[in-house]
């Protein structure tokens, strides 16, 4: 399953946070354990330290049974979280999303020519996707003429920066490939990619004039429609923003590429 390693790493981080929080709460807990007795609808609490029956806790001291109950719960959570974290760590040690694909790609090129892989490699899928023709959005007369290093025309200097970054880093993309959003119509995402993790298309929208009210209103409407079509930011929609005062940040671009396109 592609993307499983990333999910396991996220779960590992989540468990480590739980372990740290629960361990910290163990610092000041009362001794013993809580015993609960219900007799004829009356609930009584006991603190068990030296014997199994324990000492009765008066009703005016409800803090103690709460602390003892929380202590027992935390201990169970800690034990379970630690066991699961160890299991995930062992699994991650030997797990690779690309293991099946590597059995083919690690072979000598001449041997690869003799073999039909059980499933296409990502590179094969990507090249097939990249070669599919499409008709992008037309340019109106009077717009600035800006070309990327790849040699295709783009609409802004910021889009050129993005396109050049992808091109220099050998990241295949399609510029303004049409996409039909239900309830909105055809949109032309700035960049479309084939995700290695998801094995489907993902989109990059750069909203470059968010300090212009009319532009911002249209941008929000479009981004909302992406989400209503199941294309969610942080999953299959990458977003960057810009104003005249706050320009495109190359560090953010690099971090997003590392996270979603590597």
Secondary structure, 3 states (H helix, E strand, C coil): CCCHHHHHHHHHHHHHHHHHHHHHHCCCCCCCEEEEEEECCEEEEEEECCCCCCEECCCCCHHHHHHHHHHHHHHHHHHHHHHHHHHHHHHHHHCCCCHHHHHHHCCCHHHHCCCCCCCCCHHHHHHHHHHCCCCCCCCCCCCCCEECCCCCEECCHHHHHHHHHHHHCCCCCEECCEEEECCCEEEECCEEEECCCCCCEEEEEEECCCCCHHHHHHHHHHHHHHHHCCCCECCCEEEEECCCCCCCCHHHHHHHHHHHCC
